[in-house]
Amino acid sequence: MKESKLERESPALIEAMSAGEPLLPDRRSFLQASGHGFGAMALGSLLFDEEGKAATVVPENPRVRRVISLFMSGGPSQMDLLDPKPGLEKERGKELPKSVRGEQRITTMTSVQKSLPVLPSPFKFGQHGQSGLELSELLPHWGEVADDLCVVRSMQTEAINHDPAITFFQTGFQLAGRPSVGSWVSYGLGAINRDLPAYVVLTSRSTAGGAQPLYSRLWDSGFLPAEHSGVKLRNTGDPVYFLKNPPGIDRGVRRDILDDLGALNRRRHAAVGDPAIESRIAQYEMAFRMQASVPELADISKEPEHVMKLYGPNVGKQGSFARNCLVARRLAERDVRFIQLFHMGWDQHDKLKETLSRQCRDTEQPVAGLIQDLKQRGLLKDTLVVWGGEFGRTTYAQKPGDKAGRDHHPGCFTQMLAGAGIKGGHVHGETDDYCYNVTRDPVHVHDLNATLMHLLGVDHEKLTFRFQGRDYRLTDVHGKVVKEILS
């Protein structure tokens, strides 16, 4: 390792950082602490069994090299977009049968209603591609890539309100504090491009307003080493803070500062064995490299006009979903392992027809454009694209007439997947005539995450981390690979 200027010229100061004799940890503590640093440096993470022995998880036959997760925060309405129920028209305004609802919970927002009237979709559906995939009229550009899409109509989740539902989708737990899915992928597989983080997050919000808040803990690493947290790119100004050095500080001076700081941190780590120190060193080094890599990543001025048109008219607006989709493709080109886009505003409790139409105008062309762009560059063959929200919407209405909307519904909803390892032009699972219950091939959130890990070449049952005396994993003690959707 390169000797820093501080180590050469001020050995006394370095020695003072040790504050006496180094604290020597026992064998178990040493292995567990070291695992944090090794996990950041290796492509495989170090996992520990109950005996404290280290074992490297090596990907087995990965179909997927990188993941782009398009998270539609708020809960897209499945029966208005991807799960047509034309038979509901004859049930318009009638009470949802108790036999259909069963014992399922409803939110406090509709528990005060005197009735739960059925609301058929106001949108038409049509068949697209050679597969004849049925898509809403709100998704015209998806029709152009229909044969690349796999629609899972039988998703199920456990939470009925936004925050626990999004937290559950991201971490496998309804309570905050666990590592996010992108952090698990980063920890298990590491980064491919050393100049960019393994996990990058972008956010955008609906022009229709009404967006639920997002919290940085949704892409946090929880109890995993801090360097596996998602790095969020900003929507305004520089993509990340402090890209530019202050006046009088050039890149060479910055390098010297980091070398000296690294020397101090390494000596301190030798003394106390705190794995957070290693994480800090890794993050400082990544920040230094990002000062060079991020400006080039964010500069879309050299993108050809025909590519810009794929993403729609909003692609030129920084912070728009369309612009973020283009940046996601640029991140994929640069081999970022896990790319996640959050788009807020899918919570249509009222004015469904108006607000859902506006959401789709903002987002559906960029999604199709992203898939087309990846495909024409040969990236779709090893990239997995996942689209969907934290739950679905109810078949019964909230509010009357033109103001009608739909409430939260965890009992069934839809996800879309495309790309590496996935059957294109395929529909998996089925819901009842009211789009209220799964009737065939249910897929739990844990199953979806298990499948994602499988495509990355990781056994979701083996990617664990010991915390507070227990081995944790993304899928908790659940999850099975959905082999029926694999190509």
Secondary structure as UniProt FT lines:
FT   HELIX           5..9
FT   HELIX           11..17
FT   HELIX           27..41
FT   STRAND          46..48
FT   TURN            50..51
FT   STRAND          54..56
FT   STRAND          66..73
FT   HELIX           78..81
FT   HELIX           86..91
FT   TURN            92..93
FT   HELIX           98..101
FT   TURN            102..103
FT   HELIX           108..111
FT   STRAND          117..118
FT   STRAND          125..128
FT   TURN            129..132
FT   STRAND          133..136
FT   TURN            137..138
FT   HELIX           141..148
FT   STRAND          149..156
FT   HELIX           162..171
FT   TURN            176..177
FT   HELIX           181..189
FT   TURN            194..195
FT   STRAND          199..205
FT   TURN            207..208
FT   HELIX           216..219
FT   TURN            222..223
FT   HELIX           226..228
FT   STRAND          231..232
FT   TURN            241..242
FT   TURN            247..248
FT   HELIX           251..272
FT   HELIX           275..298
FT   TURN            301..302
FT   HELIX           305..310
FT   TURN            313..316
FT   TURN            318..319
FT   HELIX           321..333
FT   TURN            334..335
FT   STRAND          338..344
FT   HELIX           352..376
FT   TURN            377..378
FT   HELIX           380..382
FT   STRAND          383..388
FT   STRAND          392..398
FT   HELIX           401..403
FT   STRAND          404..409
FT   STRAND          413..419
FT   TURN            420..421
FT   TURN            424..425
FT   STRAND          426..428
FT   STRAND          430..431
FT   TURN            433..434
FT   STRAND          438..440
FT   STRAND          443..444
FT   HELIX           445..455
FT   TURN            456..457
FT   TURN            460..462
FT   STRAND          465..467
FT   TURN            468..469
FT   STRAND          470..472
FT   TURN            474..477
FT   HELIX           483..485
//
